[in-house]
Amino acid sequence: MKTIIVIGGTKGVGKKIVLSCLNIGYNVVFVGRSDLKANEEFEKYDNAKYKYFSIDISNVEACKEVIDYCWKTYGRIDGYIHYAGITPVASLTDCTELIYDQVFGINLKSAFFCSQYIIQYMAKCGGGSIVYFGSAHMDYGQQDRAPYAITKSALNTLSSHIAHHYAKYKIRSNYLVIGWTDTEGELELRNSQGMSQDELKDMASKIV
């Protein structure tokens, strides 16, 4: 049975991916920042089919422990989906070093080192598929999302790099841009800026 690792699997699209994988019988190891006890949707699944870790994904050793657990428990890694990311309000001229480190640590550093470990395991079991969730911000981004835009652009380069150089191990890599979605994280961010969900949807409808 296929085994999938999902980075950022307790909210939004990431959670839907985890549930979809469980629905078709895959083993899933996933990480996030939320309390899984609050997600009743997972209760109907066999505990042996999934494992959840609440970790700081900018901590390389913590990520490695999750990946090693997956390999030792299920004996293979067929898919790796990187959905996690943060989008703080920060322009080039006012971004602090702290915000920079947080964005690059979560959005890019985690993806780089998770890929480093996972690719080695995928090669051992005959290949696999990697999917990074990107953003239309990758081209230049909104003015107040500078660090986010840069990490998403770099993530696209990482995906292309893997696709070109690790295809010989039957490892695929794709950068997926799904467009704007009103996920929990997006709503929380916009609410902090004083924007309601209705106002947000009205603004998005003029763009999408």
N, C-alpha and C positions, 0 to 999 in steps of 0.2 A: 504494500500500500504506500502511496506517495506521502511524503512528509514535507510540510511547508513551514517556513519561518516568516513571521510577520512582525515587522518593527513598527509599532504604533497601531495596536489592534483592539483598543478598547473604546474608541470613539469614531464617529463619522464613517467614512468609506472604509477605513481600516477594519473596523468592527464588522461591517457587512461582509468583507472578504473573509475574515476568520469564520464567521457563521456559515458562509457559502461553502468553504472548504470542509467544515465539519459535516454539513448536510450531505456531501457526496462521499463521506467516509474517510477523508484524509486525516492524517495525524497533523496537529498544528501546535507549534510552539510560538508564543507571541508575547510581546512586551508592551508596556504602556505606563502611564502615570496615574491611572484611575484605580479605584478600589473595585476589584472584580466582583466582590460580594453585592455590589449595587446593580450588576448586570444579570438579572434573572434569566435572560435569554440563554445563558450557558448551562443552566441547571439541568436541562433535559438531555445533555450529552454525556456519554461515558467519560469519566474522569481520566481513564487511561488513554483517551484519544487526544487530549490536549493538556498543555501545561502553560501557565501564565506566570510571568516574572514582572515585578514592578521594580525597575532599575533606572538609573541615570544613564541614558544611552551615550552620553559624551564620555563616560568612563569605559575605556577600551577593555580593561580586564573584566568588567561586569558583562560586557557584550560577549566576550570570548567564553565566559562561563556558561552563558545561555546556549551558545552554538555548540560547545562541547557536550552539554547536557543532551541536546537534540540528537547528536551523533551517537552518543553512548546509549541513549534510551531506544531510539528507533532504527539506528544502523544505517541511516541514509538522510540526505538532504536533497530534495528534488526541486524545491522552489524557494525563492527568497523575495519577499515583497517589502519594500521600504516606503512606508507611508508617513512616518513621523516627521514632524517639522513644526517650527514656531515662526510666527510672522509679527514681530513687534513693530510698533511705529518708530521708525528711525531713518532719517535722511542722511546723506553723506556728510553733511555739515554739522549735524548734531548727534550722530551716533557715538555713544560712549564705548570705551574699551570693554566694559562688562557686557553690554548688549552684543557687541561684535563677537566676543568669546562664546556667549551663550548660543547665538544663532549658528555660528560656524561649527560649534561643538555638536549640536543636536542635528542640524540639517546636513552637514557635510562630513565632519570627522567620523561620526558614527557610521555613516554609509560606507566610507572608505575602508575602515577597519573591519566592519562586518563583512564586506565583500572580500577582503583579504583572506579571512578565515574560511568563509563559506565556499569560495571558489576551490580551495584546496580539498575540501570534503566532496564537493560536487564532482571534481575530476576523478576521485576514487570510485564513485558509483556510476560512472558513465555519462555524466553531464547533468544539465539542469537548466532552469529558467529564472532569470532575475528581472524584476520589474521595479523601477524607481518611479515614484509619483513626482512629476515635474510641475511646472507652472508657466503660464504665459508671461510671467514676470521675467523669465530667463533672458529675454532680448534686451531689456533695459529697465523694466519695472516702473512702478509708481515712484514718484520722487521721495515719498516718505517710507519706502520699503527697500532701501539700498542694500543692506546686508543680506536680506532675504533673496533679492533678485540675483545677487552675485553667487550665493550658494546654489541656487537652482540652475544657474548657467553652468557652474562647475560640475554639478551632478549630471547634467547632460553629457558633458565631456567624459566623465567617468564611465557612464553607460556605453558610450561609443567606443571608448578605449577597450572595455571588456569585450564588447561584441566583436571587435576586430582581432584582438589578440588571443582570445580564449575560445573561439569557435572551434579550434582544433581539438578541444576537449569536449565538444558538443555542449558548450555552455552558451546560452542565448542571453542577451541583455537588451531591454527595451526601456525607453523613457516615455512615460505616459502622461499626457496633459489632458485632463478630463474637463477642464473649464471650471467656472465658478460654481460652487455648491454651498448651500447654507448649512454647513456642519455646525456642531456644538462650538468648536473652537472659533469659527468665523463669527458666530453670533455673539460669543463672549467678548471678542475683540471689538466688534462694532458697538456693542452695548456700552463698553468702557469709554467709547468716544461719543456717547450720547445719541446713538442712532438706533431706532427701533427696527424690529424685523421687517415690518411693512415698508419702512423707508429704505431699508437695505434692498429688499426685493424690487422696489420701484427703481432704484438706481441701477441694479443689475439688469433689469429688463431692457434698459436703454442701451446697454453695452453688449449683452449676449445676443 
